[in-house]
């Protein structure tokens, strides 16, 4: 069973729904596994809890 973990900033439910669908489809196409076997875990990190280039994402 493939398990995919996505780490990202907050997104709408509709965008996450589409992301899960497309990731699942990619695994079904590439690995020839049933969609029911693909799990996608979305770990959302608030913009004040991560940064890049020395700045919090919330400050950009």
OpenMM code with the backbone's topology and positions (N, CA, C; nanometers):
from openmm import Vec3, app, unit

residues = "UNK UNK UNK UNK UNK UNK UNK UNK UNK UNK UNK UNK UNK UNK UNK UNK UNK UNK UNK UNK UNK UNK UNK UNK UNK UNK UNK UNK UNK UNK UNK UNK UNK UNK UNK UNK UNK UNK UNK UNK UNK UNK UNK UNK UNK UNK UNK UNK UNK UNK UNK UNK UNK UNK UNK UNK UNK UNK UNK UNK".split()
positions = [
    Vec3(0.0835, -0.1168, 0.0000),
    Vec3(0.0000, 0.0000, 0.0000),
    Vec3(0.0882, 0.1233, 0.0000),
    Vec3(0.0827, 0.2064, -0.1036),
    Vec3(0.1585, 0.3304, -0.1048),
    Vec3(0.1017, 0.4307, -0.0049),
    Vec3(0.1916, 0.4962, 0.0674),
    Vec3(0.1541, 0.6041, 0.1581),
    Vec3(0.2347, 0.7269, 0.1168),
    Vec3(0.1667, 0.8351, 0.0869),
    Vec3(0.2296, 0.9593, 0.0439),
    Vec3(0.2045, 1.0640, 0.1516),
    Vec3(0.3093, 1.1326, 0.1955),
    Vec3(0.2944, 1.2402, 0.2920),
    Vec3(0.3278, 1.3721, 0.2234),
    Vec3(0.2375, 1.4670, 0.2344),
    Vec3(0.2559, 1.5998, 0.1763),
    Vec3(0.2675, 1.6985, 0.2911),
    Vec3(0.3751, 1.7746, 0.2930),
    Vec3(0.3901, 1.8818, 0.3908),
    Vec3(0.3753, 2.0126, 0.3163),
    Vec3(0.2854, 2.0974, 0.3662),
    Vec3(0.2568, 2.2221, 0.2962),
    Vec3(0.1952, 2.3221, 0.3921),
    Vec3(0.1842, 2.4444, 0.3440),
    Vec3(0.1104, 2.5458, 0.4168),
    Vec3(-0.0385, 2.5213, 0.4007),
    Vec3(-0.1185, 2.5933, 0.4773),
    Vec3(-0.2641, 2.5744, 0.4717),
    Vec3(-0.3216, 2.5983, 0.3323),
    Vec3(-0.4135, 2.5122, 0.2933),
    Vec3(-0.4850, 2.5228, 0.1656),
    Vec3(-0.6325, 2.4940, 0.1912),
    Vec3(-0.7166, 2.5314, 0.0962),
    Vec3(-0.8602, 2.5061, 0.1093),
    Vec3(-0.8884, 2.3564, 0.0952),
    Vec3(-1.0037, 2.3164, 0.1458),
    Vec3(-1.0450, 2.1768, 0.1339),
    Vec3(-1.0562, 2.1359, -0.0120),
    Vec3(-1.1057, 2.2248, -0.0970),
    Vec3(-1.1201, 2.1925, -0.2386),
    Vec3(-0.9843, 2.1657, -0.3030),
    Vec3(-0.8835, 2.2463, -0.2726),
    Vec3(-0.7503, 2.2223, -0.3282),
    Vec3(-0.6910, 2.0915, -0.2762),
    Vec3(-0.7124, 2.0621, -0.1478),
    Vec3(-0.6604, 1.9363, -0.0925),
    Vec3(-0.7311, 1.8169, -0.1543),
    Vec3(-0.8597, 1.8292, -0.1786),
    Vec3(-0.9361, 1.7215, -0.2429),
    Vec3(-0.8779, 1.6913, -0.3812),
    Vec3(-0.8488, 1.7966, -0.4584),
    Vec3(-0.7919, 1.7794, -0.5924),
    Vec3(-0.6509, 1.7223, -0.5855),
    Vec3(-0.5723, 1.7661, -0.4899),
    Vec3(-0.4366, 1.7140, -0.4728),
    Vec3(-0.4399, 1.5642, -0.4439),
    Vec3(-0.5255, 1.5227, -0.3526),
    Vec3(-0.5372, 1.3806, -0.3178),
    Vec3(-0.5806, 1.2993, -0.4398),
    Vec3(-0.6725, 1.3522, -0.5170),
    Vec3(-0.7190, 1.2812, -0.6367),
    Vec3(-0.6052, 1.2635, -0.7373),
    Vec3(-0.5313, 1.3715, -0.7608),
    Vec3(-0.4248, 1.3639, -0.8612),
    Vec3(-0.3085, 1.2757, -0.8157),
    Vec3(-0.2741, 1.2820, -0.6882),
    Vec3(-0.1678, 1.1942, -0.6374),
    Vec3(-0.2105, 1.0487, -0.6478),
    Vec3(-0.3339, 1.0202, -0.6092),
    Vec3(-0.3854, 0.8831, -0.6187),
    Vec3(-0.3814, 0.8345, -0.7629),
    Vec3(-0.4289, 0.9170, -0.8551),
    Vec3(-0.4279, 0.8796, -0.9969),
    Vec3(-0.2859, 0.8512, -1.0456),
    Vec3(-0.1887, 0.9309, -1.0010),
    Vec3(-0.0501, 0.9107, -1.0433),
    Vec3(0.0022, 0.7746, -0.9979),
    Vec3(-0.0295, 0.7346, -0.8759),
    Vec3(0.0157, 0.6051, -0.8262),
    Vec3(-0.0565, 0.4907, -0.8963),
    Vec3(-0.1839, 0.5080, -0.9230),
    Vec3(-0.2590, 0.4056, -0.9957),
    Vec3(-0.1975, 0.3867, -1.1345),
    Vec3(-0.1670, 0.4967, -1.2023),
    Vec3(-0.1088, 0.4894, -1.3371),
    Vec3(0.0330, 0.4333, -1.3359),
    Vec3(0.1160, 0.4781, -1.2419),
    Vec3(0.2577, 0.4405, -1.2424),
    Vec3(0.2824, 0.3011, -1.1863),
    Vec3(0.2096, 0.2647, -1.0808),
    Vec3(0.2361, 0.1383, -1.0123),
    Vec3(0.1315, 0.0311, -1.0384),
    Vec3(0.0248, 0.0678, -1.1078),
    Vec3(-0.0837, -0.0267, -1.1384),
    Vec3(-0.1404, -0.0890, -1.0112),
    Vec3(-0.1655, -0.0027, -0.9114),
    Vec3(-0.2275, -0.0475, -0.7868),
    Vec3(-0.3693, 0.0070, -0.7821),
    Vec3(-0.4571, -0.0580, -0.7061),
    Vec3(-0.5929, -0.0042, -0.6947),
    Vec3(-0.5932, 0.1270, -0.6148),
    Vec3(-0.6806, 0.2180, -0.6539),
    Vec3(-0.6902, 0.3474, -0.5854),
    Vec3(-0.7141, 0.3293, -0.4356),
    Vec3(-0.7862, 0.2249, -0.3991),
    Vec3(-0.8177, 0.2002, -0.2581),
    Vec3(-0.6936, 0.1728, -0.1742),
    Vec3(-0.5841, 0.1375, -0.2387),
    Vec3(-0.4631, 0.1057, -0.1628),
    Vec3(-0.3732, 0.2272, -0.1396),
    Vec3(-0.4054, 0.3389, -0.2034),
    Vec3(-0.3218, 0.4584, -0.1931),
    Vec3(-0.3725, 0.5468, -0.0790),
    Vec3(-0.2819, 0.5808, 0.0113),
    Vec3(-0.3147, 0.6722, 0.1207),
    Vec3(-0.2341, 0.8000, 0.1031),
    Vec3(-0.2994, 0.9139, 0.1198),
    Vec3(-0.2328, 1.0433, 0.1118),
    Vec3(-0.2572, 1.1152, 0.2433),
    Vec3(-0.1475, 1.1503, 0.3094),
    Vec3(-0.1556, 1.2229, 0.4366),
    Vec3(-0.1079, 1.3646, 0.4125),
    Vec3(-0.1889, 1.4609, 0.4505),
    Vec3(-0.1527, 1.6013, 0.4339),
    Vec3(-0.1223, 1.6590, 0.5713),
    Vec3(0.0003, 1.7053, 0.5851),
    Vec3(0.0442, 1.7680, 0.7086),
    Vec3(0.0577, 1.9168, 0.6800),
    Vec3(-0.0347, 1.9965, 0.7341),
    Vec3(-0.0312, 2.1404, 0.7108),
    Vec3(0.0429, 2.2102, 0.8243),
    Vec3(0.1321, 2.2976, 0.7860),
    Vec3(0.2116, 2.3728, 0.8814),
    Vec3(0.1700, 2.5197, 0.8702),
    Vec3(0.1315, 2.5826, 0.9813),
    Vec3(0.0951, 2.7242, 0.9752),
    Vec3(0.2121, 2.8091, 0.9253),
    Vec3(0.1799, 2.9174, 0.8561),
    Vec3(0.2848, 3.0007, 0.7977),
    Vec3(0.3753, 3.0649, 0.9028),
    Vec3(0.3309, 3.0705, 1.0278),
    Vec3(0.4184, 3.1251, 1.1325),
    Vec3(0.5036, 3.0166, 1.1986),
    Vec3(0.5005, 2.8956, 1.1425),
    Vec3(0.5775, 2.7845, 1.1986),
    Vec3(0.6824, 2.7298, 1.1021),
    Vec3(0.7095, 2.7993, 0.9919),
    Vec3(0.8155, 2.7581, 0.9004),
    Vec3(0.8654, 2.8797, 0.8241),
    Vec3(0.9822, 2.8686, 0.7724),
    Vec3(1.0394, 2.9813, 0.7006),
    Vec3(1.1447, 2.9374, 0.6015),
    Vec3(1.1913, 3.0333, 0.5243),
    Vec3(1.3007, 3.0100, 0.4299),
    Vec3(1.3746, 3.1425, 0.4105),
    Vec3(1.4994, 3.1309, 0.3735),
    Vec3(1.5842, 3.2479, 0.3498),
    Vec3(1.5897, 3.3392, 0.4720),
    Vec3(1.5815, 3.2790, 0.5899),
    Vec3(1.5942, 3.3555, 0.7134),
    Vec3(1.4708, 3.4295, 0.7587),
    Vec3(1.3559, 3.4053, 0.6933),
    Vec3(1.2335, 3.4756, 0.7297),
    Vec3(1.1189, 3.3773, 0.7451),
    Vec3(1.0283, 3.4070, 0.8397),
    Vec3(0.9058, 3.3287, 0.8505),
    Vec3(0.8222, 3.3495, 0.7255),
    Vec3(0.7572, 3.2464, 0.6829),
    Vec3(0.6691, 3.2567, 0.5666),
    Vec3(0.5586, 3.3574, 0.5928),
    Vec3(0.5112, 3.3659, 0.7162),
    Vec3(0.4055, 3.4605, 0.7517),
    Vec3(0.4501, 3.6047, 0.7298),
    Vec3(0.5792, 3.6315, 0.7332),
    Vec3(0.6304, 3.7675, 0.7177),
    Vec3(0.6565, 3.8072, 0.5725),
    Vec3(0.6375, 3.7160, 0.4809),
    Vec3(0.6660, 3.7462, 0.3399),
    Vec3(0.5467, 3.8103, 0.2739),
] * unit.nanometer
topology = app.Topology()
chain = topology.addChain("A")
for resn in residues:
    res = topology.addResidue(resn, chain)
    for name in ("N", "CA", "C"):
        topology.addAtom(name, app.Element.getBySymbol(name[0]), res)
